[in-house]
Amino acid sequence: MTDTAVFDPLAEGFADSPYEQYKELRDHDPVHRSELMHGWVVTRFDDVNRLLRDPSISSDVRNATPTPLTITELKRLSEQPRASRTVVLMDDPEHARIRALMAEPFRSRAVEQLRDQITRRVDDALDAMHSRHGDGRVELDLVAEFAYPLPVEIFCEMLGMPEEDGPRFRYWTQCVARSVDPVMSPAERDECLAGLDEMYAYLEAEADRKRAEPADDLMSALVHAEIDGERLSKEDLIAQLVTLYMAGHEPTAALISAGMLSLLRAPDQLARLHADRGLLRNAISELARFDGPNHFVRRITTQPVPLGETELPGGVVIYASVASANRDPRRWGPDADRVVVDRPDATQHLQFGAGVHACLGSHLARLQAEIAFSALLDRLDHLELAGTPKWGNRVFIRSLDAFPIVCTIGPAARAS
């Protein structure tokens, strides 16, 4: 262990690039005790991969030895007990039961059937940008005009939500994403909880409507999902819908925007994608590896766990850094800090987790990203940065708040 390696998400420059800190931790203190986080920050690929796949590691914060952060969270969960029903905070067998009831609409074959619907949404978004800005070279914010609103609009349509409620859901899902961050002011926490209350109330009313009048949409499928005569309770259903909004919106929006920024900063790789679209699917995995949105997965030990030279006791909180693991040269080689769109093992990244808690919506996220990147490559010509991108300051989910670009927006090339 060394005193020079610290985890300090409040440090200047961390929001712009946390990877320098991650490198120091990987090299000098890969199982790092963080006083700020009241837990252990784990940064090497092999350790993170093992933790995510270890069935003895818990996702339930109630298994943690109390710390100031866990006490605060348990207090919040007691005030908002519905939040504790999310599948991401459950252990088996309850986790497996809920996940099985939710799984069918998110299998790869079911998700692939959404391709035309998602393509239409993406084309409509770019058409709207073209209508707003016209022909010629224009300046715009790719986050505000495309990457951020698009995934929630897609998910609202999948659920059968009214079109006009999209802006409300964008705000609510932002509240959900912020609420899981361990570093937040009381005022921010109160705002997030108020937004969550509004979202729960809205979804409960919609679920009741779909229960009485089923439609051909995702919410109806989940309301009526049944295995061996068992269905999701109303409380479990709403908790999973809130989770799905967060998991389906924030990370996908972040992957699209951060991925395009990564390609702009690697012009040789961007040129390769323009020349060979057959590389695109693998490139999505590589962009998720290189600068994906999910940076930490929190877990709790239930028994002593040896990691290298350190043995963690039972009951401690672990922050497993999937983002650091995805840049670990011990796994990815000396070019781990470069984008390589044809990296042969890019799909082995940990951005979507691993083990029983691997992301349920990973197929949907990949499909949205693939369609969005394909359209952006087709229709945004002479693309350049128009200023300094602005990163958000959250610890668990890294995303761009603003991505100013200049480009020419080409017309749609749709089949008649």
C-alpha positions in Angstrom: 0.0 0.0 0.0 1.1 3.6 -0.7 0.1 6.9 0.6 0.2 8.4 -2.9 -2.7 6.4 -4.3 -6.0 7.9 -3.2 -9.6 7.8 -4.3 -10.9 11.3 -4.3 -13.9 12.0 -6.6 -14.0 15.6 -5.3 -10.5 16.3 -6.6 -10.0 18.9 -9.3 -10.1 17.3 -12.7 -11.7 14.0 -11.6 -14.9 14.7 -13.4 -13.1 15.4 -16.7 -11.0 12.3 -16.4 -11.0 9.9 -13.4 -8.7 7.4 -15.2 -5.5 8.9 -13.8 -6.7 8.1 -10.3 -7.8 4.7 -11.3 -4.3 4.0 -12.8 -2.6 5.0 -9.6 -4.9 2.8 -7.6 -4.4 -0.2 -9.9 -0.7 0.2 -9.8 -0.1 1.0 -6.1 -3.2 0.1 -4.0 -5.6 -2.0 -6.0 -7.7 -2.9 -2.9 -7.9 0.6 -1.5 -9.5 1.6 1.8 -11.5 4.8 1.2 -12.4 6.9 4.2 -14.6 9.1 2.1 -16.6 6.2 0.9 -16.4 4.2 4.1 -15.5 1.2 2.1 -13.0 -0.5 -0.3 -12.4 0.7 -3.9 -11.3 -2.3 -6.1 -9.8 -1.4 -9.4 -8.0 -4.3 -11.2 -9.9 -6.4 -13.8 -9.3 -9.8 -12.3 -10.5 -8.6 -8.8 -13.6 -6.8 -10.1 -14.5 -9.7 -12.4 -14.2 -12.1 -9.5 -16.3 -10.0 -7.2 -19.1 -9.6 -9.8 -19.3 -13.3 -10.3 -18.9 -14.4 -6.6 -22.3 -15.8 -5.4 -21.4 -15.1 -1.8 -21.1 -11.3 -2.5 -24.3 -9.4 -1.6 -26.1 -6.6 -3.3 -28.3 -5.9 -0.2 -27.0 -3.0 1.8 -28.7 -4.4 4.9 -25.8 -7.0 5.0 -23.3 -4.2 5.6 -21.7 -3.4 8.9 -23.1 0.1 9.6 -21.2 3.1 8.3 -22.3 6.7 8.0 -23.2 6.1 4.3 -25.1 2.8 4.9 -26.9 4.3 7.9 -28.0 7.2 5.7 -29.1 4.9 2.9 -31.0 2.6 5.3 -32.8 5.7 6.7 -33.7 6.8 3.2 -35.0 3.3 2.3 -37.1 3.2 5.5 -38.6 6.5 4.3 -39.0 5.2 0.8 -39.5 1.4 1.2 -40.5 1.0 -2.4 -36.9 1.8 -3.5 -35.6 -1.3 -1.7 -37.7 -3.5 -4.0 -35.5 -2.8 -7.0 -34.0 -6.0 -8.4 -30.5 -4.5 -8.3 -30.5 -4.4 -4.5 -31.8 -8.0 -4.1 -30.0 -11.2 -3.5 -31.1 -14.7 -4.7 -33.5 -16.3 -4.4 -35.7 -13.2 -4.5 -33.5 -11.6 -7.1 -33.8 -14.7 -9.4 -37.6 -14.7 -9.0 -38.1 -11.1 -9.9 -35.6 -11.3 -12.8 -37.2 -14.4 -14.3 -40.6 -12.6 -14.4 -39.0 -9.6 -16.2 -36.7 -11.4 -18.5 -38.8 -12.3 -21.6 -39.1 -8.8 -23.2 -35.4 -8.2 -22.8 -34.1 -11.4 -24.5 -32.1 -10.7 -27.7 -34.7 -12.1 -30.0 -37.5 -9.9 -28.5 -35.2 -6.8 -28.5 -34.3 -7.3 -32.2 -38.0 -6.9 -33.1 -37.7 -3.3 -31.9 -35.1 -2.4 -34.5 -37.6 -0.7 -36.9 -39.2 1.2 -34.0 -35.9 2.5 -32.7 -34.6 3.3 -36.2 -37.7 5.4 -36.8 -37.2 7.3 -33.5 -33.5 7.9 -34.3 -34.3 9.2 -37.8 -37.1 11.4 -36.4 -34.7 12.9 -33.9 -32.1 13.7 -36.6 -34.9 15.1 -38.9 -36.0 17.4 -36.1 -32.4 18.6 -35.7 -32.2 19.3 -39.4 -35.5 21.2 -39.3 -34.3 23.3 -36.4 -30.9 24.1 -37.9 -31.3 23.8 -41.6 -28.7 23.1 -44.2 -25.1 24.2 -44.0 -22.7 24.1 -41.1 -24.3 24.5 -37.7 -23.4 24.4 -34.1 -25.4 22.3 -31.6 -25.2 20.4 -28.3 -25.3 16.7 -29.1 -26.3 15.8 -25.6 -29.3 18.2 -25.3 -30.5 17.7 -28.9 -30.0 14.0 -29.4 -28.3 11.7 -26.9 -30.2 12.7 -23.8 -33.8 12.9 -24.9 -33.6 9.9 -27.3 -33.4 6.9 -25.0 -36.2 8.0 -22.7 -38.5 8.7 -25.7 -37.7 5.2 -27.0 -38.4 3.6 -23.6 -41.6 5.6 -23.1 -42.9 4.4 -26.5 -41.9 0.8 -25.5 -43.9 1.1 -22.3 -46.8 2.7 -24.0 -46.5 6.1 -22.3 -48.1 9.2 -23.9 -45.7 11.1 -26.1 -46.2 14.4 -24.3 -45.0 12.9 -21.0 -41.4 12.4 -22.3 -40.0 15.6 -20.7 -41.3 14.7 -17.3 -39.7 11.2 -17.5 -36.4 12.7 -18.5 -36.4 14.7 -15.3 -37.6 11.8 -13.2 -35.0 9.4 -14.5 -32.3 12.0 -13.8 -33.6 12.1 -10.2 -33.4 8.3 -10.1 -29.8 8.2 -11.4 -28.7 10.9 -9.0 -30.3 9.2 -6.0 -27.9 6.2 -6.2 -24.8 8.4 -5.9 -23.3 8.2 -2.5 -21.9 11.8 -2.5 -24.9 14.2 -2.5 -26.0 17.3 -0.6 -29.2 17.0 1.6 -31.0 19.5 -0.8 -30.1 17.4 -3.8 -31.3 14.3 -2.0 -34.6 15.9 -1.1 -35.2 17.0 -4.7 -34.4 13.5 -6.0 -36.8 11.9 -3.5 -39.6 14.3 -4.4 -39.1 13.4 -8.1 -39.2 9.7 -7.3 -42.5 10.2 -5.5 -44.0 11.8 -8.5 -42.6 9.0 -10.8 -44.0 6.2 -8.6 -47.5 7.8 -8.5 -47.6 8.2 -12.2 -46.4 4.7 -12.9 -48.8 3.2 -10.4 -51.7 4.8 -12.2 -50.5 3.7 -15.6 -50.0 0.1 -14.4 -53.5 0.0 -13.1 -54.7 1.2 -16.5 -52.6 -1.5 -18.3 -53.9 -4.1 -15.9 -57.5 -3.3 -16.8 -56.9 -2.6 -20.5 -53.8 -4.5 -21.8 -52.0 -3.2 -24.9 -49.2 -4.3 -27.1 -46.4 -2.7 -25.1 -43.7 -3.5 -22.5 -45.7 -2.3 -19.4 -48.6 -4.6 -20.3 -46.2 -7.5 -20.8 -44.7 -6.9 -17.3 -48.0 -6.3 -15.6 -49.3 -9.7 -16.9 -46.0 -11.6 -16.8 -46.6 -14.9 -15.1 -44.5 -18.0 -14.2 -46.2 -20.9 -12.5 -49.1 -18.8 -11.5 -47.0 -16.1 -10.0 -46.9 -12.4 -11.1 -45.1 -9.3 -10.0 -46.8 -7.5 -7.1 -47.7 -3.9 -7.7 -44.8 -2.8 -5.5 -42.3 -5.0 -7.3 -43.6 -3.9 -10.7 -43.2 -0.2 -10.0 -39.8 -0.6 -8.4 -38.6 -2.5 -11.5 -40.1 0.1 -13.9 -38.2 2.9 -12.1 -35.0 0.9 -12.3 -35.5 0.1 -16.0 -36.0 3.8 -16.7 -32.7 4.6 -15.1 -30.8 1.7 -16.6 -32.4 2.3 -20.0 -31.9 6.0 -20.2 -28.9 7.5 -18.4 -26.3 4.9 -19.4 -27.5 4.7 -23.0 -27.5 8.5 -23.4 -24.0 8.6 -21.8 -22.7 5.9 -24.1 -23.9 7.6 -27.2 -22.4 11.0 -26.3 -19.2 9.8 -24.7 -18.7 7.3 -27.5 -18.9 10.0 -30.2 -16.5 12.2 -28.2 -14.1 9.3 -28.0 -14.3 8.8 -31.7 -13.7 12.5 -32.4 -10.5 12.2 -30.3 -9.4 9.1 -32.2 -9.9 10.3 -35.8 -8.1 7.3 -37.3 -10.7 5.0 -35.7 -13.6 7.2 -36.7 -12.3 7.0 -40.3 -12.2 3.2 -40.1 -15.9 3.2 -39.1 -16.8 5.5 -41.9 -15.0 3.1 -44.3 -16.3 -0.2 -42.9 -19.6 -0.3 -41.1 -19.1 -3.9 -40.5 -16.9 -2.8 -37.5 -19.7 -0.9 -35.9 -21.1 -3.6 -33.6 -17.7 -4.4 -32.2 -16.9 -0.7 -31.9 -20.0 -0.3 -29.6 -18.4 -2.8 -27.2 -15.0 -1.0 -27.5 -16.5 2.4 -26.7 -18.4 0.9 -23.7 -15.0 -0.5 -22.5 -13.0 2.6 -23.2 -15.3 5.2 -21.5 -18.6 3.6 -20.6 -21.0 5.3 -18.2 -21.1 2.8 -15.3 -18.0 3.4 -13.1 -18.8 1.5 -9.9 -20.8 -1.4 -8.7 -21.4 -1.6 -5.0 -21.3 -4.9 -3.3 -21.2 -6.2 0.4 -19.1 -9.1 1.6 -20.9 -11.7 3.6 -17.8 -13.6 4.6 -14.0 -12.9 4.5 -12.8 -12.4 0.9 -9.1 -12.5 0.0 -8.1 -10.1 -2.8 -4.4 -10.2 -3.6 -2.5 -9.3 -0.4 -5.7 -8.0 1.3 -8.4 -10.0 3.1 -11.6 -8.1 3.4 -13.8 -9.1 6.4 -17.4 -9.9 6.1 -19.9 -7.0 6.1 -17.7 -4.4 4.4 -18.8 -2.3 1.4 -17.0 -2.7 -1.8 -17.0 -0.3 -4.7 -15.9 -2.4 -7.7 -14.7 -0.1 -10.4 -15.8 -1.6 -13.7 -14.5 1.5 -15.5 -11.0 1.0 -14.0 -11.1 -2.7 -14.8 -12.0 -1.9 -18.4 -8.8 0.1 -18.7 -6.5 -2.3 -16.9 -3.5 -3.1 -19.1 -3.0 -6.4 -17.2 -6.2 -7.5 -19.1 -6.3 -5.4 -22.2 -2.6 -4.9 -23.0 -0.5 -1.8 -23.5 -3.1 -0.1 -25.7 -5.8 -0.2 -23.0 -6.0 3.6 -23.0 -6.7 3.8 -26.7 -9.9 3.2 -28.7 -9.4 0.3 -31.1 -12.7 -0.3 -33.0 -11.7 -3.8 -34.0 -10.3 -4.9 -30.7 -10.9 -8.7 -30.8 -11.9 -9.1 -27.2 -13.9 -5.9 -26.7 -17.1 -7.8 -25.9 -15.4 -9.1 -22.7 -15.7 -5.7 -21.0 -17.5 -5.4 -17.7 -19.6 -2.3 -18.4 -22.8 -4.3 -18.3 -21.7 -6.2 -15.2 -21.2 -10.0 -14.9 -22.7 -13.0 -13.1 -26.3 -13.2 -11.9 -26.6 -9.4 -11.8 -25.5 -8.8 -15.4 -27.5 -6.0 -16.9 -31.0 -7.3 -18.0 -31.2 -4.5 -20.6 -27.8 -5.0 -22.2 -29.3 -6.2 -25.6 -31.5 -3.1 -25.7 -28.7 -0.7 -24.9 -26.5 -2.2 -27.5 -29.2 -2.1 -30.2 -30.0 1.6 -29.4 -26.3 2.5 -29.5 -25.7 0.6 -32.8 -28.7 2.3 -34.5 -27.8 5.8 -33.1 -24.1 5.6 -34.1 -25.0 4.3 -37.5 -27.3 7.3 -38.1 -24.9 9.8 -36.7 -22.1 8.5 -39.0 -24.5 8.6 -41.9 -25.9 12.1 -41.4 -23.4 14.3 -39.4 -20.8 15.4 -41.9 -17.6 17.4 -41.2 -18.1 16.8 -37.5 -15.8 18.7 -35.1 -15.8 19.8 -31.5 -17.1 23.4 -31.0 -15.9 23.9 -27.5 -15.0 22.1 -24.3 -17.3 19.2 -23.4 -18.7 19.4 -19.9 -18.8 16.3 -17.7 -21.3 15.7 -14.9 -19.9 15.3 -11.4 -21.5 12.1 -10.4 -19.3 9.2 -9.1 -21.3 6.1 -10.1 -22.4 7.2 -13.6 -20.1 9.2 -15.8 -21.9 11.3 -18.5 -21.6 14.4 -20.5 -23.8 17.3 -19.5 -22.8 19.2 -22.7 -21.1 18.2 -26.0 -20.8 21.2 -28.3 -20.2 20.2 -32.0 -20.2 21.8 -35.4 -21.4 19.7 -38.3 -23.6 19.6 -41.4 -26.8 17.6 -40.9 -27.6 15.5 -43.9 -31.1 14.6 -45.0 -32.7 11.3 -44.2 -32.1 8.5 -46.6 -35.2 6.3 -46.0 -36.9 3.8 -48.2 -40.0 5.1 -49.8 
